[in-house]
Every structure is written in structure tokens, then in C-alpha cells.
């Protein structure tokens, strides 16, 4: 599934915890189940591996879409981000700050492992599934 939206300012909670996210203003009315997903995100001509969180809270009556881009430096505000979702790696839950940071770290590790696993499949088969 693909989700597309413009990056807008959020509450900066992820940034304060050391894991900045791009909050998307989406026109879509259709969203996947709430959770944390392995994803690729494209901004302009650049493609990033990413963690995408759907529905940790609502934004204007829709699930909030937050994307943490791996190896991104810069300001994405106002940019269009297209996010291609792959596998759900975990569910969302209400956690205190310490447990939230640990969950974010665990989710990032799961997504990095997912990409390594997919890369391994490609090198064995010669075909890309992502």
C-alpha cells in the first residue's frame, strides 16, 4: 500500500526523543491497520528506508501517519513524501517515555532486520521484492 502526503509540523515528540519523524498531511481516506511498518519513503528523487507509524493518535479525524527516515539529514517540511508500506513489525501501545524510547529502538531494529532479510532474498534470487 502507498500513502502520499505533504510533511507538516507535528508535536516534535519523536525529535525530542532522538527519533525525528515526518508527519504527513494525507488526502487519503483509506489507511492500513494501526501499527508500525517497514517502508520505503520517496521525497523528490531520493528513496529512503523508513519506519512508518500509522495511528498512534488521530489528526483531524484521520490516523496520524509518521515516518522516520533512515539516513536523512535536513528539513522536510512542505515536501511531498510517498510511502510504500511493507510488513507490519509491531502494534502501537500507550507507553511512558522510557518504555516508548525502548519500543522505538526495538521497532527500528526490527525494520532494519526486515530490510536485511529482504536484501538477502534478492541476492539469492536475483529479483527484488521491494
C-alpha positions in Angstrom: 0.0 0.0 0.0 1.2 3.5 -0.7 0.4 6.7 1.2 1.2 10.1 -0.1 1.2 13.4 1.8 2.9 16.7 2.5 5.2 16.9 5.5 3.8 19.2 8.2 4.9 20.3 11.6 3.9 18.0 14.4 4.3 18.0 18.2 8.1 17.1 17.8 7.9 14.3 20.3 10.0 12.0 18.1 12.6 14.7 17.7 12.8 15.3 21.5 13.3 11.5 22.0 16.1 11.4 19.3 14.0 9.9 16.5 12.5 12.7 14.4 9.5 11.8 12.2 7.9 13.4 9.2 4.2 13.9 10.0 2.1 13.6 6.8 -0.9 15.6 5.8 -2.7 12.9 3.8 -5.7 13.3 1.4 -6.4 9.5 1.6 -9.5 8.2 3.2 -8.0 4.6 3.3 -5.4 3.6 5.7 -3.9 0.2 6.8 -4.5 -1.1 10.4 -2.7 0.9 13.1 0.8 -0.2 13.7 4.5 0.1 12.9 5.6 -0.8 9.3 8.7 -1.4 7.3 8.6 1.1 4.5 10.4 2.9 1.7 9.8 6.7 1.5 10.4 8.8 -1.6 11.0 12.5 -1.4 11.9 14.1 -4.7 14.4 11.9 -6.4 15.6 10.3 -3.1 14.4 7.0 -1.7 14.9 6.1 2.0 14.4 3.0 4.1 12.0 4.0 6.8 9.8 3.1 9.8 6.2 4.2 9.3 3.8 4.5 12.3 0.1 4.6 11.5 -2.5 5.7 14.0 -0.5 6.4 17.2 -3.0 9.2 17.5 -5.5 10.9 15.3 -5.0 14.1 13.3 -8.1 15.9 12.0 -10.2 12.7 12.4 -7.7 10.5 10.4 -4.9 8.3 11.7 -1.7 10.2 12.1 1.0 9.0 9.7 4.5 9.5 11.0 7.7 8.4 9.1 11.2 8.1 10.5 13.6 8.2 7.5 16.9 6.3 7.9 20.0 8.4 7.0 18.1 11.6 6.4 19.6 14.9 7.3 17.7 18.1 6.6 14.4 19.8 6.7 11.4 18.0 5.0 8.7 20.5 5.9 6.4 21.2 3.0 7.9 18.4 0.9 5.7 15.6 -0.7 6.6 12.2 0.7 5.3 9.0 -0.9 5.5 6.0 1.5 5.3 2.4 0.3 4.3 0.1 3.2 5.6 -3.4 3.5 5.2 -5.7 6.6 3.8 -4.7 9.9 6.5 -5.2 12.5 4.6 -4.3 15.7 1.5 -2.9 17.3 1.0 0.5 18.9 0.5 1.0 22.6 0.4 3.8 25.2 3.8 3.8 27.0 5.6 6.0 29.4 8.7 7.9 27.9 11.3 5.3 29.0 9.3 2.4 27.5 8.4 4.4 24.4 12.1 5.0 23.7 12.9 1.3 24.1 10.0 0.4 21.8 11.1 2.9 19.1 14.6 1.3 19.3 13.2 -2.2 19.1 10.9 -1.2 16.1 13.9 0.4 14.3 15.9 -2.8 14.8 13.0 -4.9 13.5 12.7 -2.8 10.4 16.5 -2.8 9.7 16.4 -6.6 10.1 13.5 -6.8 7.7 15.4 -4.9 5.1 18.5 -7.1 5.6 16.3 -10.1 5.2 14.8 -8.7 2.0 18.2 -7.8 0.7 19.4 -11.4 1.4 16.4 -12.8 -0.6 17.3 -10.5 -3.5 20.9 -11.6 -3.6 19.8 -15.3 -3.5 17.1 -15.0 -6.2 18.4 -12.1 -8.2 14.9 -10.5 -8.1 13.8 -7.6 -5.9 10.5 -7.8 -4.0 10.8 -4.2 -2.7 
